[in-house]
Amino acid sequence: MNQLIDTHAHLDVKQFKPDFENVIERAKIAGVTTIINIGPSVNSAKAATQLENDQIKMFSTIGLHPEYVPIANPAKSIPEKIRALEKIYLANPQKVIGVGECGLDFFSTSEESKPTSEVFIQKKLFQAQIDLARKLNLPLIIHCRSAWEDIFNFDFTGISGVFHSFTSNFDDAQKALNLGFYLSFSCIITYPKNEYLREIIKFMPQDKILTETDCPFLPPQSKRGQRCEPADVVEVVKVIAQIKDLSCEKIAQVTFHNAQILFHFS
């Protein structure tokens, strides 16, 4: 299998610092040729643009994950952070190929819409990044957890994007596809309990599927409790190939091509 892509990795984090080169070597041996390192904060976005390797092509993104929502003085801090992200892009226009990860995460928040609530500020932060993606003509990498009804209330006109590590139901998958967005699947599709995700993949069009690891998080079933890394994207491809009754080589080829179309790289 060759030309695999991990469209969502966090190789800048401390978990990879002790053995970064070994991680890359294992990815290369597995057939990974391209990795997109996701920037969920200003500092992480800067670090992601600096990751280089002569064995695997690396791109990066700029974003503000909802867990970093600026509770203190958001009216000032959100525009400041957006300007900081845009500055990173302008300094690295060939490297930065997306905005995110960004979105909504209401898993541990109350459903309030007050201007001072975290829910309200998360929405403001997400809207600012939608606007940034539209301004820079870049796709969105969307994180959504316990907020599916709210996420589809945003206007994505003129924007492409992907719902990363998709975890919702068939109806939400269809809503995302109707927007023209992609769904990206991580190693959680290898978990026995996630048959519902495998059913969604079964009925999905091939040209809207992406592969990722979200490493160092979400290891495959064979590595539960261990660190995930880009080489593990092979496990995602194997499951999709089995579901679609196609070869792993074909799924690798299709998903790589899908990533090229969405993120505009060659």
C-alpha positions as CSV (number, residue, x, y, z in Angstrom):
1,M,0.0,0.0,0.0
2,N,1.4,3.4,-0.9
3,Q,0.4,7.1,-1.0
4,L,-1.5,6.9,2.2
5,I,-2.5,10.2,3.8
6,D,-3.2,11.2,7.4
7,T,-5.3,14.3,7.1
8,H,-5.4,15.0,10.8
9,A,-2.4,14.6,13.1
10,H,-0.9,16.5,16.0
11,L,2.8,15.7,15.6
12,D,3.9,18.9,17.3
13,V,2.7,17.7,20.7
14,K,5.1,16.6,23.5
15,Q,4.2,12.9,23.1
16,F,6.1,12.8,19.8
17,K,9.2,14.7,20.8
18,P,11.3,11.8,22.2
19,D,11.1,9.7,19.0
20,F,9.8,11.9,16.2
21,E,12.1,10.5,13.6
22,N,11.1,6.9,14.5
23,V,7.5,7.8,14.2
24,I,8.1,9.2,10.7
25,E,10.1,6.2,9.7
26,R,7.2,3.9,10.7
27,A,4.8,6.0,8.8
28,K,7.0,5.8,5.7
29,I,7.3,2.1,6.0
30,A,3.5,1.8,6.3
31,G,3.1,3.8,3.0
32,V,2.2,7.2,4.4
33,T,3.4,9.9,2.0
34,T,1.6,13.0,3.3
35,I,0.6,14.2,6.8
36,I,-1.5,17.3,7.6
37,N,-0.6,18.6,11.0
38,I,-3.5,20.4,12.7
39,G,-3.1,23.6,14.6
40,P,-5.8,23.8,17.3
41,S,-4.3,27.0,18.9
42,V,-2.1,29.9,17.8
43,N,1.1,28.3,19.3
44,S,0.3,24.9,17.9
45,A,-0.4,26.3,14.5
46,K,3.0,28.0,14.6
47,A,4.7,24.8,15.6
48,A,2.9,22.8,13.0
49,T,4.2,25.0,10.2
50,Q,7.7,24.3,11.4
51,L,7.5,20.5,11.1
52,E,9.5,19.3,8.2
53,N,10.8,15.9,7.0
54,D,12.5,14.9,3.9
55,Q,10.7,11.5,3.8
56,I,7.1,12.6,4.1
57,K,5.4,15.7,2.8
58,M,3.9,17.8,5.6
59,F,1.3,20.5,5.5
60,S,-0.4,22.3,8.4
61,T,-3.5,24.2,9.3
62,I,-4.4,27.2,11.5
63,G,-7.2,27.1,14.0
64,L,-8.7,27.6,17.4
65,H,-10.2,24.5,19.0
66,P,-13.4,25.1,21.0
67,E,-11.6,23.9,24.2
68,Y,-9.4,27.1,23.9
69,V,-12.4,29.4,23.8
70,P,-11.3,32.8,25.3
71,I,-13.7,33.4,28.1
72,A,-12.0,36.5,29.3
73,N,-12.9,39.5,27.1
74,P,-13.8,37.6,24.0
75,A,-14.8,40.7,22.1
76,K,-11.1,41.7,22.1
77,S,-9.3,38.3,22.2
78,I,-11.2,36.6,19.4
79,P,-10.2,39.2,16.7
80,E,-6.6,39.2,18.1
81,K,-6.3,35.5,17.8
82,I,-7.8,35.5,14.3
83,R,-5.3,38.1,13.2
84,A,-2.5,35.9,14.7
85,L,-3.8,32.9,12.7
86,E,-4.0,34.9,9.5
87,K,-0.4,36.2,10.1
88,I,0.8,32.6,10.3
89,Y,-0.9,31.8,7.0
90,L,0.5,34.8,5.2
91,A,4.0,33.8,6.3
92,N,3.5,30.2,5.1
93,P,0.9,30.2,2.2
94,Q,2.3,27.1,0.7
95,K,2.4,25.2,3.9
96,V,-1.0,26.2,5.5
97,I,-3.8,24.5,3.6
98,G,-6.8,24.7,6.0
99,V,-8.6,26.5,8.8
100,G,-9.1,24.4,11.9
101,E,-9.6,22.4,13.8
102,C,-12.5,24.6,14.9
103,G,-16.1,24.1,15.7
104,L,-18.3,23.4,18.7
105,D,-17.9,21.1,21.7
106,F,-20.8,21.1,24.2
107,F,-19.9,17.9,25.9
108,S,-19.2,19.6,29.2
109,T,-21.1,22.9,28.8
110,S,-24.6,23.9,29.5
111,E,-26.9,24.9,26.7
112,E,-27.0,28.6,27.3
113,S,-27.0,31.4,24.7
114,K,-26.1,34.3,27.1
115,P,-23.4,36.6,25.8
116,T,-21.2,35.6,28.8
117,S,-21.7,31.8,28.4
118,E,-19.1,29.4,27.0
119,V,-21.7,28.1,24.4
120,F,-22.2,31.7,23.1
121,I,-18.5,32.4,22.9
122,Q,-17.8,29.1,21.2
123,K,-20.2,30.0,18.5
124,K,-18.6,33.5,18.1
125,L,-15.2,31.8,17.8
126,F,-16.4,29.3,15.3
127,Q,-18.1,32.0,13.2
128,A,-14.9,34.0,13.1
129,Q,-13.0,31.0,11.7
130,I,-15.7,30.4,9.1
131,D,-15.2,34.0,8.0
132,L,-11.4,33.5,8.0
133,A,-11.7,30.4,5.8
134,R,-14.0,32.3,3.4
135,K,-11.5,35.2,3.3
136,L,-8.5,33.0,2.7
137,N,-10.3,30.6,0.4
138,L,-9.3,27.6,2.6
139,P,-11.3,24.6,3.7
140,L,-12.6,24.1,7.2
141,I,-11.6,21.3,9.5
142,I,-14.5,20.9,11.8
143,H,-14.6,19.5,15.3
144,C,-18.1,18.7,16.6
145,R,-19.1,17.0,19.8
146,S,-22.5,17.0,21.4
147,A,-23.4,20.0,19.2
148,W,-24.7,18.6,15.9
149,E,-28.0,20.5,15.9
150,D,-26.2,23.8,16.4
151,I,-23.4,23.2,13.9
152,F,-25.7,22.9,11.0
153,N,-27.3,26.3,11.9
154,F,-24.2,28.1,10.6
155,D,-23.9,29.4,7.0
156,F,-21.2,27.5,5.1
157,T,-22.1,29.1,1.7
158,G,-19.0,29.2,-0.5
159,I,-16.9,27.1,1.8
160,S,-15.6,23.5,1.6
161,G,-14.6,21.4,4.5
162,V,-14.5,18.2,6.5
163,F,-16.0,16.9,9.7
164,H,-13.0,15.3,11.2
165,S,-13.2,12.0,13.1
166,F,-16.9,11.8,12.4
167,T,-18.9,10.3,15.2
168,S,-22.6,11.2,14.7
169,N,-25.5,9.4,13.0
170,F,-26.6,8.8,9.5
171,D,-28.9,11.9,9.4
172,D,-26.0,14.2,10.3
173,A,-23.7,12.5,7.9
174,Q,-26.3,13.2,5.2
175,K,-26.6,16.8,6.2
176,A,-22.8,17.2,6.0
177,L,-22.8,15.5,2.6
178,N,-25.6,17.8,1.4
179,L,-23.4,20.7,2.2
180,G,-20.7,19.2,-0.1
181,F,-18.5,18.5,2.9
182,Y,-16.3,15.5,3.4
183,L,-16.4,13.1,6.4
184,S,-13.1,11.9,7.8
185,F,-12.8,8.7,9.7
186,S,-10.2,7.8,12.4
187,C,-9.2,4.6,14.0
188,I,-12.3,4.5,16.1
189,I,-14.0,2.7,13.2
190,T,-11.9,-0.3,14.3
191,Y,-13.7,-0.4,17.7
192,P,-16.3,-3.3,17.9
193,K,-18.9,-1.0,19.4
194,N,-18.9,1.4,16.5
195,E,-20.8,-0.6,14.0
196,Y,-23.0,2.4,13.3
197,L,-20.0,4.2,11.8
198,R,-19.2,1.3,9.6
199,E,-22.8,1.3,8.4
200,I,-22.5,5.0,7.5
201,I,-19.3,4.3,5.5
202,K,-21.1,1.5,3.7
203,F,-23.6,4.0,2.2
204,M,-21.2,6.9,1.7
205,P,-20.0,8.0,-1.7
206,Q,-16.3,7.1,-2.0
207,D,-15.4,10.6,-3.2
208,K,-16.4,12.2,0.2
209,I,-14.3,9.9,2.5
210,L,-11.1,11.0,4.1
211,T,-8.7,9.1,6.4
212,E,-7.0,10.3,9.6
213,T,-5.6,9.3,12.9
214,D,-6.0,12.4,15.2
215,C,-2.8,11.1,16.7
216,P,-1.6,10.8,19.5
217,F,-5.3,10.3,20.4
218,L,-7.7,7.5,19.3
219,P,-5.5,4.5,18.7
220,P,-6.9,1.5,16.8
221,Q,-8.4,-1.4,18.5
222,S,-5.1,-3.3,18.2
223,K,-3.3,-0.6,20.2
224,R,-6.0,0.4,22.8
225,G,-4.3,2.3,25.7
226,Q,-1.3,3.1,23.6
227,R,-0.2,6.2,21.6
228,C,-1.7,6.5,18.1
229,E,0.6,7.6,15.3
230,P,0.3,8.3,11.5
231,A,1.3,4.7,10.5
232,D,-2.0,3.6,12.2
233,V,-4.0,5.2,9.3
234,V,-3.4,1.8,7.6
235,E,-6.0,0.4,10.0
236,V,-8.5,2.9,8.9
237,V,-7.9,2.1,5.2
238,K,-8.2,-1.6,5.9
239,V,-11.6,-1.3,7.5
240,I,-13.0,1.0,4.8
241,A,-11.7,-1.4,2.1
242,Q,-13.4,-4.3,3.8
243,I,-16.7,-2.4,4.1
244,K,-16.6,-1.2,0.4
245,D,-15.4,-4.6,-0.8
246,L,-12.4,-2.9,-2.5
247,S,-8.7,-3.3,-2.2
248,C,-6.7,-1.3,0.3
249,E,-4.7,0.1,-2.6
250,K,-7.9,1.4,-4.2
251,I,-9.1,3.0,-1.0
252,A,-5.7,4.6,-0.4
253,Q,-5.8,6.0,-3.9
254,V,-9.3,7.3,-3.6
255,T,-8.9,8.9,-0.2
256,F,-5.6,10.5,-1.2
257,H,-7.2,12.0,-4.3
258,N,-10.1,13.3,-2.2
259,A,-7.7,15.0,0.1
260,Q,-5.9,16.6,-2.9
261,I,-9.2,18.0,-4.1
262,L,-10.3,19.4,-0.7
263,F,-7.0,20.8,0.4
264,H,-5.6,21.8,-3.0
265,F,-2.2,20.3,-2.9
266,S,-0.3,18.2,-5.5
